Amino acid sequence: MSVGRSTRSLLSKTVRGFMRNNGTSLSQNFCRGNLAVVSFHHGSNRDNSSKSKRKNERFFNLLVPACGFAAGYITFDALKCRHSQTLAAELDPKSPFRGSGNRGNIGNRRKAFNFVADVVEVAGPAVVYIERLQKIPFIQQAVPIANGSGFIVDSTGLIITNAHVVGNQSNLNVKLPDGREFQGRVVGIDESRDIAAVKINGSNLPRIELGTTKDLRPGEWVVAIGSPLALKNTVTAGIVSNMCRAGKELGLQHGEKRDMEYIQTDATINVGNSGGPLVNLDGQVIGINTMMASAGIGFAIPVDYVQEFLQQLRSASGYTSRVSPKRRWIGITMLSLTPDIAMQLRSRNPKFPDINEGVYVHRVQPDSPAYLAGVQDGDVIMSINGSQILTTSDVMNAMKRDQVLNVHVKRGTRGVVLRVVAEELAH
């Protein structure tokens, strides 16, 4: 650490003057960057008169503040130098990045901020490319006529995909990202929900974990993996735009698809992405990529439907060729409540109950089971047979489990319990 030039000059002049006037022998040790001990030895031949003492006192009165100033300068200079060294170690002036991304170590920055790559590393190996094959009579050879994506949910080779990807064909070619190919066969299909299961013969295959949509939030990062336009192992990323987009909003007019809810995302989904997984940042499947409306508007089937499909598939004494969930009808148009929707409803109707969750009954069809039981427009379904109701999917699941429904609704400030008998629908 170097002492300031002006400080050294002041000390040097003061000491030399003292030596000339007092005959004092001064031993000093100023090293560049260090201030050593300064000691004074009075000559033995000089009389120690009061005049000399006063001169010495004046010298020390001048020297002590000067030394204090020098010590303060040295301390400040040391701290400044140490701070500069710290900044040099942390910040790279050549880096185009600023803030937390600039720490002079490119490798660490890539590991810290490439969260999409981390998701793909976890989930990517379990995403497969599916080709639907058809034999051509004249050449007696099977050729691909359609393709899509899927994902392995069991290490023995059980694959989930869309029903429209596999169709009614049992002749399928399944390709894994590591280059292996297998012949696949359809072991379960739910055409009403567009979900299918394909089995390949394998062991210790990479699998992907199934997540849930119960804690999914708008704006959450998601990754879509699949084979759009037959380009295998394609990755796109985006956010969740909406968690419960009703099928009727998408123009689905018939069957159970109209009553289903879909995840809307701006992650790019193209032809061939169908059947592939929509994955959260924990590497868990939260949906099956199913359809695209336009650029930046794609839709996925929530994984909760997949969980139910797999439960029915495995409970039927092994794998079955077709899954047909029970379908019942009570005759209401409904909407899952969110705090924003509840606030809008309260602004239009002061009598709307002070709640932010449940299922809002928008309209009751005349002469329907719900109408005959006394359900009214504007009711909010809170529970069915003792189970809490938060989404329209909860209502649909309750109807599948039970035909007789004890429905607790909130009507204004009152709570009402109604007995609704769901009507069976022919498949």
C-alpha positions, 0 to 999 in steps of 0.5 A: 500500500503506498502512502500519498505523495503529499503526506510523505513530503509533509512528514519528511520536511517535519522530521528533517527540520526537527533533526537540524534544530534539535540535534536529534538522532532519528531512525526512520524506516519508510518502506514503499507501501509501508509505514514503520516505527519512528523512534527518537534518540536525544543526543547525550551532549545536548543540554536538556533545557526548557527551550529545547523541551518546548521545541520538542513539544511543538514538533510532537504537536505537529508530528502526531496529527501528521502521522494520524492523517497518514494512518487514515490515508493508508487505511482508506487506501487499503479498503479502496484497494480491497474493494477494487479487487473484490469487484474485479473478481466478481464483475467482468468488464468485457461481459455484455451482461449486467447485474446478477448475470455478470460474475466473470464466469460464463459456465456458471451463468449458463447453469444458473439461467438455462432452466428450460434446458434443465427441464428438457434434460429431465423430461426429454428422454421419455418423449417418443415419436409415433408413426401410424403405419398402413400396408399398401396392397400392391407393394405389401409394405407398411408406410407411415400415413400419420405421425404424432408424439407421446410420452412414457409413463411406465418403465415397462413401456406404457405410453400416453398420447392422443386418441386422434394420433393412433386412430383405430390402427394397431400397427404403430412404430415408436421411436425413442430419442436415443434411436431405439425403435419399437412396435407399438399397439393400442391398449386403451382409448378414450375417444370422448376425451381424446386420450389413448395408451400405447404399449411397447415391449421394453424394460428400464425405459426412461419415464416421465412423472405425472404432475397436477394442475391443482396448483397451476397458475397463469403466467407459469413457465411451461415447456412443450416437447414433441415432434411437430412437422415430423421434426423429432425432439423439438422443444418450445417454451412459453407460459400458461395463458389460462388454466381452465379454458372451457371446450365450448369456448373453443367451438367444441359442440359435441360430446364430452369435449365440450364440457372439458377444460383445457390449458391454454399456453403460448408455447408453440404447438404445431401439427405433430406436437399432438400427444406430447407432454406439456411440462412444468419446471419440475419436469412433470407432465401437466397436460397433453398437447392437443390442438393449436388455434393460431400462433401463440394460442395452443391447448393441452388436455389437463393431466388430471384427465390422464390420471383418471384414464390410467386408473380406469385402464389399470383397474380393468384386470390389466389393459383393455382395448377401450375405456368408456367412462360413465357419462351422466348429465344434470343439465347446467352450464357452469364456470369455475370461479376465480377471484377475478370472476367473483369480483366481476359477478359481485359488481353486477349483482350486489347479492352475489355471495362473498366467496372466491371459489366454487362452481358458478351455475350460469344457466339451468336447462328447463326440465333437466335433473338440476331444474327438477331438483331446484337448482337456480341460475346464479347458484354457486356449487360448494360441495357434492356428497361432502367433497369440496368443489373448486372446478367444473372438473370436480362436478364432472368427476362427482357425477361419474362416481355417484348418480345421486348427488347431494349438492350444497349451493350458496344462494346469496347469503344462504346455504341450500342443500339439493338432491339431484339425480343425474341422468345416464347418457347412452354412449 
